[in-house]
Amino acid sequence: MFTIPKRLKRYTYFLCFVFITVIVNLYFLYSLQNDVATSVPDIKEKKDDKLQQKPHIEPQNVMANTSLVAALKIADIIDSMDAFYSELKLSTKYVHNFSLLLTKTNVTLPIDLWTLAAKWVTVDQITPKYSPLLYNILHKLETSKIISADILTKGSQLKILLKLEGNQKAVFKPKWYERDTIIEGTVYSGKDRHNGEIAAFHLSRLLELNRAPIVGGRILNLDTEILPVSTYDLSRTFYKNGNNTCFYGVCIYCKPDDGVCGTGSFLEGSIALWLPEKWDTKKARHPWQRTYNKNQAMWEIYTEYCDVIKKAKPYKDERKLLDLIETSVFDFLIDNGDRHHYEFFSHEFSKVLLFDNAKSFGNPNIDHIDILAPLYQCCRIREKFVSVLISLRGDLSYWLEKLMESNPLNPILTKEHLKAMDRRLNTVLAAIMVCIKSFGINDVLVKE
């Protein structure tokens, strides 16, 4: 009869003990998720109070293990940020003059503005850091005569491809919600928010990322500006609902019983400048992509997930990973949890582009900490970008509101959403502080 050696028995018992220990720990973490309470502090108007705002963390029972751990660390340290950042010494003295972003010119110049916008595009940017002519381009985008209108099947949401006078393409995303509508459910619930695209463009300028397409606001007369110049594929989706003109377009989720309607024939929306044809883009799956179901992704379970990603070929050169970390901060500020892919120019060393920002500003009362996972898991971020964030602390909402004042659809965001951005910026800086205290400033801040 075969007998199991005592040494093998002891080894088997040891493995069983380890397995049971792991199960117990997982159960403990799950229980902790359901037991931790969240306090929601009052929001005040004063800048000093903005600096003390704590994150409005989403319900603990829906947070993943890694997000919960990060949220608790951030909440624990956020009250001591004033002293920390007042003493923090960066390697370089950075100057950020946000008022230059407001510079405009009324001078009529012999310049083709569409050509100028096309020349601005490089592997590093879509718009320059400062240009008084940007507002001229926005005005032209918001007022130029529409030559043709067509369907745009790319993507899951309704949009129209326009051709403007001067042979310039643009993308129109319609208004679905009022400004004060709160989108309940997951961070990716609901339809596109056109005002989110507008706010995201100006935020990219404020953060000195400059990698979002130029986006303005426009009110279209569907009966006189769109239908007469529409292709058959688009015009056949138009219909009347009482006195209102409606259409449902062509896209993955577009259907006849779920069209968008104007007020009478007027429909507001965002209008984005199409990038020059020579700048081909590539798309890659985001390493911190959500599962879009109840199952957790690997990054939601393992705190060392970033160490695995760093070994993957696209991220061995750290620049792209640093781009994604900056993107996570950008997305967290606007509450965009739907960046399942990211795009970049096919040219070598292209920066990660900030496309498709309309799944944003859904709920100003909740901060989805997991959007920041690339930051708090990798604990690496460009020092210059951190200096921008520090400079905007307590003033982010002020400057963003100023940048959007000249938009024809102003106000773009409610006061609640603007306050939420100030609060979230505090959370970002607290996350960076946790990293620096854990690993040291030289291993966290990247100098370029």
N, C-alpha and C positions, 0 to 999 in steps of 0.2 A: 504494500500500500504506500502511495506517495505521501510524504510528510513535508510540510512547509518549514524551511529552516527558521530558527528563532530570530536570526538577524533580519530576514525578509519580513517576518511578522512585525517586528518592531518598526521597520521602515514603513510598512503598510499602515500601522496604527498612527505613525507620525503624519503621513500624508492625509489620513482621515481627519486628524486633529487640525491640520492646516486648513483643509477644505471647510470644516465646520466653523473655524475662526473667521474665514473670509465671508461666509454666509452671514454670520452674526454681525460682522462689521457693516456689511451692505444693508442689513435690516436696520441697524442703528442709524445709518445715514438716511435711509428712507424715512424712518420715524422722525429724525431731526428735521427733515424737510417739512413734515406736517405739523411739527410742534412749535417751530420758531415763530414768534409774533413779530409783526412789522408795525412801527409807529410812523404816522404821516404828519410831519410838522407843518405848521402854518407857514405860508409864504408871504413875505413882507416886500414892500416896494423899495426900501432903502438898499443902497449898495452893500452896506455893512451886513445887512441881513441876508442878502444874496450870497455872500461869502460863507455863510454858516449853514446854508441849506443842505439837508441830508437827502440821499436818494430815496425816491418813492419806489421801493422794490416791489416787483410783481409778487403775487401770492406764492408763498413758499412751497406749497404742494405741487406747483407746476415747474419748479426750478430744478435743473439738473445738478448733480453732485458738485461739479466743478464751479458752476455758477453760484451755488449756495456758499461754498467756501470763500469765493472771491467777494461776494456781497457782504459777508460777515466781517472779513478783514477790512474792507473799505469803510463800512459803517463804524468799525471800532477806531479807525484812525482819522476820520474826516474832521473831527473837532480840533485836531492839533495841526491843521494845514497852515494856518496863518503864520505861526512861528517857523514852520519848516520852510515855506517858500520865501519868507522874508530873509532867511539865512542862506538859501541855496545859491551857490556860485556856479554859473555856467562858464565854460571855457572861453567863450567869445561874447562880446557885448553886441547884441542884436538890436536893430532899430526897426520898429514897426509903426509907420505913420498911417493909421487907418483913415485919416481925413483925406488923404490923397485919392482914396477910392471914390470919393464923392465929386472929384474934379470933372467938370463938363466944359464943352466949348460950343459956342453958337456960331463960330466962324464957318462960313461955307467954303470948303476947300475943293479943288479939282481932283477929288479922290473917289474912286469906285469903292464904296464901303464893303461890298461883298468880296471884292478882291483883297481888300485890306484884312478882313476877317480870316480869309483863307491863308494869307501870308503869316498870320500870327501862329498858326499851328506848327508845333515841332514835336519831337519825341518826348519832350518834357512838359508841354503845356498846350492848352487850347486857346487861352487868352493870356495876355501879358499881365505882369503884376499890377501895373498902373497904365491906364490910357484914357485921356479925356474923350477920345472918339468912341469908346465903348457905348456910351449912352446914345450917340448918333446911330450906331448900328442897331441898338435895341429899338430906337424909335422907328427906324426903317423897317425892322422886322415886324413891328406892331401896327404899321400903317400901310405898307406896300400893297399895291393891287394884286389880287390873286388871279393868276392866269389859268391854273388848272387844279383839280382836286381828284385824288384817287385813293383807293384802299391801300392799307399797309398791313400785310398779313404777318409780318415779323412780330413775334411776341404774343402774349396771351390776352392783352388788353386792347380796347378800342382806341384807335387813333387814325388820323387822316394825313396823307402825304400831300402837301401843297407845293405848287410851284409859284413863286412870286415874280413880280416884274423884275427883269434883270437876270432871268433864268436861274434864280436861287431857290433851292429846295428847302422846305421846312416841315416840321412835324407838329401837328396840332393834337393836343390831348384835351378832351372836353371836361367840363365841370360835372361831377356826379353828386357832390355833397356841399352843403353849406359850410361856412368856415368853422362854426362851433359844433359841428357834428362830431361825436365821439365814437370811434370805431371799437366796438366790443369784440372780444374773442382773442385769437392769437395775434402776435405781432404782425403777421402777414395777412390778416383778414381784410376783407373789403376790396373795393376797386381802387384804381389809381386816384390820387389826389393831385389835381393839376397845380394847385397852389404850392404843393410840396416841391414840384419841379422848379418852380420859380425861386422859392426860398433856398433850395439846395444849391442852385447856381450861385447866388450871392454869398452863401456861406462858404463855398469853395474859394471864392475870391478873398473873403475875410480871413480864412485860415491859411491863405497864401499857397493853396494847392493848385488852383487854376487849371483843373483837369476836367471840369464839367462843361458840357456844351452851353453855348449862349442861349438863355431862355428868357423870353418876355411874356407879357400877358396880352390877350386880345379878345375882343368881343366880335364874333362873326354874325353876319346876317345870313342865315342858312338859305333863305329864299332868293336873295339877290347876289350874294357873293360866292356861294358854294354850288347850289343845284345847277345854275346855268353853265358852269364850267366843269361839272363832275363827269367822270367816266361812267359807263353803263354799270359796271360792277358796284360802284358806290351809290349812284342815284337810285338803283332798284331797291336799296335798303331804306330809303326815306319813306315816311308816312306821316299822317296827321293824327294828333291826339287832341281833339277839340280844336282850339285855335293855335295849338303849339306844333311846331315842326320838329319831327323826331327822326332819328336814324339809328341803325344798329351795326352797320359796317360789316367787316369781315376780319375775324381773328379767331383764336382758339376758343375763347369763351363767348364770342358774340353770337346772339340768337335773336330771332324776331320778337320774342316776348320780353326782351330785356334791353330795349333801346334807350338812348339818352334823348331828352327833350329840351328844347330851348324855352325861353319865356316869350311866347309868340314865335317869332322867327330868330330871336337873338340868343346866342349861346356863347358863354365865356369859356376860356380855356387857356392853357399854356401853349406857347409856340416856340419851338426850338430850332435853331439854325442847323441845317444839315452840314456835316463835315465835308471838306473837299474830297472828291472822288479818289485822288491819288493816295489818300491816307487810309489804306485798307486796315481793317481791324481783325483781331483774332479773339476767340472766346475760350476761356478755360474754366473748369469747374473750381469753385471756391473750396479750399481745403477745410474751411469751417462752415460748410453747407449744412443746412438743416435737413432732417429726414422728412419733414412735412407730414408726419404721422406720430403716433404715440411712442414709437420706438426712439431711443436715444442714439444720437450719433456718437462716434468714438471720442470726439473732442468734448462731449458733454459728460463723459465718464472718467477719462484719464487726464490727470493734471499735467502729465509729462508729454502730452500729445504734441506740443510744439517741437520737442526734441526729435520726434519722428519726422515731422514735416521738414525740418531743416536739412535732413539727409536726402530728401527727394530732389531730383535733378533741377526742377524749375527754381528751387529756393536755396540751392547751394551758394549761388550769388545772392547775398543777403538783401540786395536792393529791392527786389520784388516783394520779399517778405515785409520789409519796412514800409513799402507802399501799401500793402494790405493792412498793416497795423494802423497807418494813418487813415486808411479807408474805414476801418472799424470805429475809430474815434468820430469821424465824419458821420457815419451811419448811426452811431449811438446818439449823437446830438440831435439828429432829425428823427430818430426812432424808426429807422429803416432796417427791418430784420428779414428782408427778402432778397439779399444779394447772394443768390445760389451760384451764380457764375460771375466772372469779372472779365472785362475786355481791355485790350491794349493794342497799340499799333503794331503792325507786322514788322516794322523797322526794329533793328537791334537796339536793345537797352531802352525800349519804350516804358514810360511810366504806366501804372495802372490807371485807367480812365474811370471817371465817375459818371457812368451812364445809368439811366433808368432809376431815378430817385423818387418816383411818384408814390411808392408804397411807404410813405412817411407821414409824420404828424397825425397819427391815428388817435392816440390817447395821451393827453398831456399829464395825466394823473399817475402814470406808471412808467418806470424806467426799466427796460429790459437789459439787465446787466450782461446777459450772455452775448449780446452784440459785441461787447468789448473783449471777448475771449482771446482773440489774437494778441491783444495788449497784455492782459494779465497772465496769460500762459507763456508768452515768449519773453516778456519783460525786456524788450528792446524797442527803442523809439528814437527818431532823429532829434538831436538837441535843439536844432533850429525850430522845429515844429513845436517842441515843448515851450520854447520861449514865446511863440505866438499865443499858445494857450494861456500861459501865465499872464501875458499882456492883456488878454481879453477877459480875465477873471472878473466877474461882477459887471462887465460892460458888453458882453456878447450880444444880448438882446437889444441894447441901445444902438450899437453900430449896425446890426442886421436890419433893424427897423429903418434906420436912416438910408441904407442902401436901397431899400425897396420902396421908398416914398414916392419916387417918380413913376412907378409902375401904374398903368391905367386901371389895374384891378385892385389897387391898394384900398384897404389894408389886406395884406396877403395872409398874415397869421393873426390869430387871436392873442390877447394878452396872456392867456393861460399857456399857450404853446411857447411864447417868448420866455416866460418865466421858467418853463420846464427846461429850456435850453441852458439858461444860467445854472439851474440846479444840476443838470447833467454834466456841465463843464466842471463843476466842483467834483463830481464823482470821477471823471476822467483824471483829474489832477490827483485825487486821492489814490486812485489805482497806480498811477506813476510813482507816487510817494511810497506805497507799499513795496513796489519793485525796488526802488532805490534803497529802502531800509533793509530789504532782504538780500540784495546782491551787490550793493554799492553803486555809486553814481557812474563810475567808469565802465561798468559792465552793463549798464542800462541805457545811458544816453550815448547815441552814436553821432560822432562828429564827421561831417562831410564837407 
